[in-house]
Amino acid sequence: FWRNYFDNYAASNATGLERPMYTDIQVPSVMTGLAINLFVFVFILIAYEVLRKMIPSIYSNRSYHSMEIPPGGARDGALGWVKASLRTPWNSIRKIGGLDSYFFLRYLRMCLQITLVTGIWTIILLW
């Protein structure tokens, strides 16, 4: 790997270019990987939305079984659960969903914040 890297770097400097020319990564292969991952993401998201409506006893929290209406209103519509989970206060999540749901949502929100900050800096640096 390193020998190929330095050979490409030396060849690019001989031609007056400042950046090494990479030959092992092709744009079509990157686009193919992106398309496959995007397809899998959309498939899983659609499967979750369909299964959430078909089998609510599995994909709902304890409020489904106790007939208690969760704060933040109904979660109808595509991806309505995202808006409801972001608007619901922490105390209500802990009371209705239990301690596991509380810590899982806290973990997911922390990961979202870390990913957003990292993504913004990555876009700034690569742009």
N, C-alpha and C positions, 0 to 999 in steps of 0.2 A: 504494500500500500504506500509506504512512505517513499520508496524509490520512484514509483509512478508519479506521486505528487510532486516530488522535487524535479523530475524530468519534465513534467508539464510546466512547472514554474520557470525552469530555466529556458524552455522553448518559448514561453510567452514573453519573458524579458528580452530574448534575442529579437523578437519581432516588434518590440517597443510597447507591448501591452503591460499594464501593471498587475492585472489579475491573472491567476493561473487558470488555464483552460481545463475544465473537467470533462473527461470523456466517458466515465463510468456511469454517470447519471444522465439519462435521457428524459426529455420533457414528456414524451408519450407514456413512459412507464410511471412517472409521477402522477400524471393526469388519470391513468388507469387505476392506480391505487386510491386516488382521491374519489373517483367515481364509485368504486366498489365500496369504500367506507361510507360514502354518502348514501348509497342504496341500502346498505345494512342498517344504518341509523334510521332512515325513513321507514324501513320495514318493521323494525323493532318498535318504533314510536306508534305506527299504525296498529300493530298487533296489540300493544298495550291499551290503546284507546278502545279498540273493539272488545278486548277481553274485559276491560273495566266495566263496560256496559252489560256484557253478557253474564259475567260472574261477579256481581258486586260483593258477595260475601267474602271473596278472597282478596279483591283489590280495594276494599274499603276499610276504614278504621273501625274502632269500637262503636262509633256513633251510628253506624248502619244497623248494628244489632240492638242497640239500646233505644233507637228511634229518637235520639237527641239530635237536634239540628246544630251543626257546627257553626261557630261564628264566622262571618264573612259571606254568608249566603250560600246558595246552591253552586255546585261545581259542574253545571251543564256546559255543553259546547266543547269544541276541540281545544285541548290544552287549558281548559278552565281550572284545572287543579293547580296549575303553576301560579296563576294569579291569586287563587285562594290561599295557597301555602305561603306566599310572600306577604299577604295582608294579615294573616292570622297572628295575634299576639302570642308570645312565648308561653304565657301562663295558660292560655286556652289550649295550646298544643299539648302541654304537659298534662292538663286535666282530662282532655278528651282522648288523646292518642296514647298516653302513657309515657313513661320515661324513655323507652326505646325509640319511639317516634320523635320525641323531643331532641334527644342527642343525635339521632340520625339526620334530622333537618338542620340542626346547628352545624353538623359536620358538612352537609351539602352546601349550606350557605357560605361557610368558610372556604370551601373548595372553589365555589363560584367566584368569590371575591379575589382569591389568590390567582385564579385563572384569568380573570378580567384584567387585573393589574399587570400580570406577566404578559398577556396578549397585547395590551396597549403598548407596553415598552418594546415588545418584539416588533410590532408594526412600525413604531417610530424608528427603531434602529435599522430595520431592513428596508424601509422606504427610501 
